[in-house]
């Protein structure tokens, strides 16, 4: 009989220890990440990823998206991407994701601004340091610095510029300015394409400093030129 009681006490102690371990290891945080990015022309893809305390995707939540006019769009869960998503018309607006879940004490709201870029950058200066201008139909002289300037697409815009052939990029830069100078001896002789695109970003695409981001962009402009 004494042996029986010792076994029962040992089992109860083990179960208590297991219960305590599970409780302390549980993370009660629900991690939510929202994004708004261009989809097809004129449309936006709005996405919310909900990560539960165990690190798995939460599929049973209710996710609604409100615009400034209080119009509501319900996001649908996509099991392939483990996220809630919807496609809406592209408009400059501030959107609010509202997430309701049994894992949350109250609905979580995440506000995401978005600005549509309606104007692509337009090249206004494209010449080497000797004054040979691509806009005048002239070739760039090999070995000389190249100055490029363009009409901007708005405030707070980041521009992606590259000079490349079909096979490789010879120069690329990201800048908030509307002019750059490519140093001499960077672009060899040949025929190249200049590409400039504009981006507007809110939040943090890496989700390190913010739980949301939005990205809008313009279509690339391409301009062929020769270096001789």
C-alpha positions as CSV (number, residue, x, y, z in Angstrom):
1,X,0.0,0.0,0.0
2,X,2.8,2.4,0.9
3,X,4.4,1.7,-2.5
4,X,1.1,2.5,-4.2
5,X,0.9,5.9,-2.5
6,X,4.5,6.7,-3.5
7,X,3.7,6.0,-7.1
8,X,0.6,8.2,-7.1
9,X,2.5,11.1,-5.5
10,X,5.3,10.7,-8.1
11,X,2.7,10.8,-11.0
12,X,1.0,13.9,-9.6
13,X,4.4,15.6,-9.2
14,X,5.3,14.8,-12.8
15,X,2.0,16.1,-14.1
16,X,2.3,19.3,-12.1
17,X,5.8,19.8,-13.5
18,X,4.6,19.3,-17.1
19,X,1.7,21.7,-16.6
20,X,4.0,24.4,-15.2
21,X,6.5,24.0,-18.1
22,X,3.8,24.3,-20.7
23,X,2.4,27.4,-19.1
24,X,5.7,29.2,-18.8
25,X,6.7,28.4,-22.4
26,X,3.5,29.7,-23.9
27,X,3.8,33.1,-25.7
28,X,0.5,34.9,-25.4
29,X,1.5,37.5,-28.0
30,X,-0.4,37.6,-31.4
31,X,1.9,39.0,-34.1
32,X,0.1,40.8,-37.0
33,X,1.7,42.1,-40.1
34,X,-0.2,44.1,-42.7
35,X,0.8,45.3,-46.2
36,X,-0.7,47.2,-49.2
37,X,1.1,46.9,-52.5
38,X,0.1,47.3,-56.2
39,X,-1.6,44.3,-57.8
40,X,-2.7,44.6,-61.4
41,X,-3.1,48.0,-63.0
42,X,-5.4,50.2,-61.0
43,X,-5.8,47.7,-58.1
44,X,-4.1,47.1,-54.7
45,X,-3.5,43.9,-52.9
46,X,-4.1,44.2,-49.1
47,X,-2.7,41.5,-46.9
48,X,-2.7,40.6,-43.2
49,X,-0.6,37.8,-41.7
50,X,-1.7,36.7,-38.2
51,X,0.8,34.6,-36.3
52,X,-0.6,32.9,-33.2
53,X,1.2,32.2,-29.9
54,X,2.5,28.9,-31.2
55,X,4.0,30.6,-34.3
56,X,1.4,29.1,-36.7
57,X,-0.9,31.0,-39.0
58,X,-4.3,31.9,-37.5
59,X,-7.0,31.1,-40.1
60,X,-10.2,31.7,-38.1
61,X,-9.9,35.4,-37.5
62,X,-12.2,38.1,-39.0
63,X,-10.2,40.8,-40.9
64,X,-11.9,43.9,-42.3
65,X,-10.4,46.8,-44.1
66,X,-11.9,50.3,-43.8
67,X,-11.0,53.3,-45.9
68,X,-11.5,57.0,-44.9
69,X,-15.1,56.9,-46.2
70,X,-15.7,54.0,-43.9
71,X,-16.3,51.6,-46.8
72,X,-15.5,48.1,-45.6
73,X,-13.8,45.1,-47.4
74,X,-13.5,41.7,-45.8
75,X,-10.2,40.0,-46.3
76,X,-10.4,36.3,-47.2
77,X,-8.0,33.6,-45.8
78,X,-5.7,32.1,-48.4
79,X,-4.3,28.8,-47.2
80,X,-1.6,28.7,-49.9
81,X,-0.1,31.9,-48.6
82,X,-1.2,31.6,-44.9
83,X,-2.7,35.1,-45.0
84,X,-5.8,37.1,-45.3
85,X,-6.1,39.2,-48.5
86,X,-8.3,41.2,-50.8
87,X,-8.0,43.3,-53.9
88,X,-9.4,46.9,-54.0
89,X,-9.3,49.9,-56.3
90,X,-6.1,51.9,-56.1
91,X,-6.7,55.3,-54.4
92,X,-4.6,57.6,-52.3
93,X,-6.1,57.0,-48.8
94,X,-5.5,55.9,-45.3
95,X,-6.7,52.4,-44.6
96,X,-7.5,50.6,-41.3
97,X,-7.1,46.9,-40.8
98,X,-9.4,45.6,-38.1
99,X,-8.6,42.1,-36.8
100,X,-11.0,40.2,-34.5
101,X,-9.9,36.9,-33.0
102,X,-10.6,34.7,-29.9
103,X,-6.9,35.2,-29.3
104,X,-7.3,38.9,-28.8
105,X,-9.0,40.6,-25.8
106,X,-10.3,43.3,-28.1
107,X,-10.1,44.0,-31.9
108,X,-6.6,45.1,-33.1
109,X,-6.5,48.1,-35.5
110,X,-3.6,48.9,-37.7
111,X,-3.6,52.2,-39.7
112,X,-1.8,52.1,-43.1
113,X,-1.4,55.2,-45.3
114,X,-1.1,54.8,-49.1
115,X,-0.2,57.3,-51.8
116,X,-0.7,56.4,-55.4
117,X,2.0,57.6,-57.8
118,X,0.3,59.0,-60.9
119,X,3.2,60.7,-62.5
120,X,6.3,58.8,-63.8
121,X,9.7,60.6,-63.6
122,X,10.6,62.4,-66.9
123,X,14.2,62.9,-67.9
124,X,15.1,66.6,-68.4
125,X,18.9,66.4,-68.5
126,X,21.0,63.5,-69.9
127,X,24.5,64.5,-71.0
128,X,28.2,64.0,-70.3
129,X,30.6,66.5,-68.9
130,X,31.5,67.8,-72.4
131,X,27.9,68.7,-73.1
132,X,27.0,65.8,-75.4
133,X,23.3,65.4,-74.8
134,X,21.3,62.2,-75.4
135,X,18.1,64.3,-75.5
136,X,19.6,66.0,-78.6
137,X,20.4,62.7,-80.2
138,X,24.1,62.7,-79.4
139,X,26.3,59.9,-78.1
140,X,27.9,60.0,-74.7
141,X,31.7,60.2,-74.8
142,X,33.3,57.1,-73.2
143,X,35.2,57.8,-70.0
144,X,33.4,61.0,-69.1
145,X,31.0,61.6,-66.1
146,X,27.3,61.5,-67.0
147,X,24.8,63.9,-65.5
148,X,21.1,62.8,-65.4
149,X,18.2,64.8,-64.0
150,X,14.4,64.2,-64.1
151,X,11.1,65.8,-63.2
152,X,10.0,64.2,-60.0
153,X,6.8,62.2,-59.1
154,X,5.9,64.0,-55.8
155,X,7.2,64.5,-52.3
156,X,8.9,61.8,-50.3
157,X,9.7,59.7,-53.3
158,X,12.5,57.2,-53.7
159,X,13.9,56.7,-57.2
160,X,15.5,53.5,-58.5
161,X,17.9,54.2,-61.4
162,X,19.9,51.7,-63.5
163,X,22.0,51.7,-66.6
164,X,22.1,48.2,-68.2
165,X,22.2,46.0,-71.2
166,X,20.0,43.0,-71.7
167,X,22.7,40.9,-69.9
168,X,23.8,43.0,-67.0
169,X,23.6,46.2,-65.0
170,X,26.6,48.5,-65.2
171,X,25.3,51.1,-62.7
172,X,22.4,51.2,-60.2
173,X,21.4,53.6,-57.4
174,X,18.5,54.4,-55.1
175,X,18.1,58.1,-54.3
176,X,15.6,60.6,-53.0
177,X,17.2,63.3,-55.2
178,X,16.1,64.1,-58.7
179,X,19.6,64.2,-60.2
180,X,22.6,62.0,-60.2
181,X,26.1,62.0,-61.7
182,X,27.6,58.7,-62.9
183,X,31.4,58.9,-62.4
184,X,33.6,58.6,-65.5
185,X,34.9,55.2,-66.7
186,X,31.9,53.4,-65.2
187,X,29.9,52.9,-68.5
188,X,32.0,51.3,-71.3
189,X,31.4,51.7,-75.0
190,X,28.2,50.2,-76.3
191,X,24.4,50.6,-76.4
192,X,22.6,50.8,-73.0
193,X,19.2,51.5,-71.5
194,X,18.5,54.0,-68.8
195,X,15.7,52.9,-66.4
196,X,14.1,55.1,-63.7
197,X,11.2,54.2,-61.5
198,X,9.6,55.9,-58.5
199,X,8.5,54.4,-55.2
200,X,6.6,55.7,-52.2
201,X,6.9,53.6,-49.0
202,X,5.2,54.0,-45.6
203,X,6.1,51.8,-42.6
204,X,8.8,49.1,-42.8
205,X,8.9,46.3,-45.4
206,X,11.1,44.3,-43.0
207,X,8.7,44.7,-40.1
208,X,11.5,45.6,-37.7
209,X,10.2,49.0,-36.7
210,X,6.6,48.8,-37.8
211,X,3.9,46.1,-38.1
212,X,2.8,47.4,-41.6
213,X,4.1,48.8,-44.8
214,X,2.6,50.1,-48.1
215,X,4.4,50.4,-51.4
216,X,3.4,52.3,-54.5
217,X,5.4,52.6,-57.7
218,X,5.4,54.1,-61.2
219,X,6.1,52.1,-64.3
220,X,9.7,52.2,-65.5
221,X,10.7,54.6,-68.2
222,X,13.3,53.2,-70.5
223,X,15.7,55.3,-72.7
224,X,18.3,53.8,-75.0
225,X,21.6,55.6,-75.6
226,X,25.1,55.0,-77.0
227,X,28.5,55.5,-75.5
228,X,31.4,55.9,-78.0
